[in-house]
């Protein structure tokens, strides 16, 4: 693996980790909104409904992005092997 490939792999992995952090931040924010609405007795049912929609969507989105990155990395390595042969 050359220097360019290592840089590309590093950028891809960094992007994936940043997306995980973003997804974790969104889920944490939604859960904190549910907690605050529960403690303040302020439309907590609506907060739970919104959380029940947003959290699975972000988990599915995280799974899809992970699969895309893994397939992209595998395809890149296979093409690199073919070019070397």
N, C-alpha and C positions, 0 to 999 in steps of 0.2 A: 504494500500500500504506500503510494507516494505521498508527498507533502500536501498536494492539492486535495487528495481524497480524504486525508486526515482532517483537513480544515473543513471540508464539506460535511463530514460525519460529525464533527464537533458542533458546527452550526445547526445541523439537524437535531442533534440530541439536546442542545441548548434550547432550541425552539420548542421541542416536546416538553422539556422540563418547565419552561415558562408557561406553556399552556396548562400543564398540570397545576401549577401554582395559581393561575388565573381561575381555573375550575374550582380548586379548593377554596379560593377567596370568595367566589360567588356563592358556593354552598355554605360557607361559614357566615357570610352576610345574611343569607336567607334564614338560616337557623337562628341567628341573633335577632332578626326581625320577629320571628315567631316567639322567641323567648321574651323580648321586650313587650310585644303585644299581649302576651299571656300575663306578664307581671303587671302591666298597666290596665288590664281588663279592657283592651281597646281593639275590637274587631279581630280577635285571635282566630276565629273560625276562617276568616278570609285569608289571614296570613298562612294558616295551615294548608288551605286549598292551593294557594299560590306556590307554597313550598313543595307540595305534592306534585305539582306540574314541573317546576323549574329543576328540582334536584334530579329526577330521572332523565330529563332532557340533557342536562350537562353530563351525567354519567354516560349516557349513550353517545353523546358527542365526543367525550374523551376516549371512549372505546374505538369509535370510528377513526378519529385522528391518529390514535396509536397504531391501528391496523394499517392505515395509509402510510405512515412513516416506516413501519417495519417492512412492508412490501416494497416501498421505494428503496430502502437500504439494501434489501436482498437483491432486487433487480439490478441495482447499481453495481453490486459486487459480482453478479453473474456476468454482466456486460464487461466488467473490467477483466474477468478471467478469460472471456472469449477474445478480447482484444490482445491479451498477452500471448495467447496461443497462436 
